[in-house]
Amino acid sequence: EIVLTQSPGTLSLSPGERATLSCRASQTVSSSYLAWYQQKPGQAPRLLIYGASSRATGIPDRFSGSGSGTDFTLTISRLEPEDFAVYYCQQYGSSPFTFGPGTKVDIK
Amino acid sequence: EVQLVESGGGLVKPGGSLRLSCAASGFTFSSYSMAWVRQAPGKGLEWVSYISGISTYIYYADSVKGRFTISRDNAKNSLYLQMNSLRAEDTAVYYCARALPFDYWGQGTLVTVSS
């Protein structure tokens, strides 16, 4: 089983600032099958990034993903008020399709 | 427009059973794999089960293996999760999602296991 570790657990930033979220895998994620999701309270998760760096349909270009192997990063270039949420990474290259524990981005 | 609508959640006693359904629309259901993901109150996301388009491949998380069964009816555009021998730790919101990756999600259905 691939275990995903996300850091930091909480990121306190102001609107307009840059957010950098990390996801580290215990083993190589095959073919960069790494996704990022955003979840707001009371809502279902929303796919942001797949294939480590491809934006999902309708996702603003301030969201970008990078990385390969075991180290991946989600970057939000300039935080908008609606970006304060919890972010999860997930590997979907091999079963079990594990999620990381999440990073909460809150308002400083 | 892709829509996934879960139903079947509710309150059940430990050891009991429940069957969740997910009605899909807006896409060719049989062409896509599907999955169930759950979220315990105040906790993170946990993948539960996966089924390929024509049910060739089925996978389960270790936490539910032997107790839960995923299935689908492509003629009815529906996904199911039969949950048996339910435990308190199965209490969660259960989401169905189109896979892989999980690009569309339902709104979730709450399952509460309590005496």
Contacts between the chains, C-beta under 8 A, distances in Angstrom:
chain1	res1	chain2	res2	distance
A	33	B	100	7.5
A	33	B	101	7.7
A	35	B	101	4.1
A	35	B	102	7.2
A	37	B	45	7.5
A	37	B	102	7.4
A	39	B	45	7.6
A	44	B	95	5.8
A	44	B	105	4.0
A	44	B	106	6.6
A	44	B	107	5.9
A	44	B	108	5.9
A	45	B	37	7.9
A	45	B	45	6.5
A	45	B	95	7.6
A	45	B	102	7.4
A	45	B	105	5.9
A	46	B	105	7.5
A	47	B	101	5.9
A	47	B	102	6.3
A	47	B	103	4.9
A	47	B	104	7.9
A	50	B	101	4.4
A	50	B	103	7.4
A	56	B	103	6.3
A	57	B	103	7.8
A	88	B	44	6.6
A	88	B	45	5.5
A	90	B	45	7.6
A	90	B	47	7.6
A	90	B	101	7.1
A	90	B	102	7.4
A	92	B	99	7.4
A	92	B	100	4.5
A	92	B	101	5.2
A	92	B	102	7.7
A	95	B	50	6.6
A	95	B	59	4.0
A	96	B	47	6.1
A	96	B	59	7.1
A	96	B	61	5.3
A	96	B	62	7.2
A	97	B	35	7.3
A	97	B	47	4.5
A	97	B	50	6.6
A	97	B	59	7.9
A	97	B	99	7.9
A	97	B	100	7.2
A	98	B	47	6.6
A	99	B	44	6.2
A	99	B	45	4.4
A	99	B	46	6.8
A	99	B	47	6.4
A	100	B	44	7.7
A	101	B	44	5.2
A	102	B	44	4.9
A	102	B	45	7.6
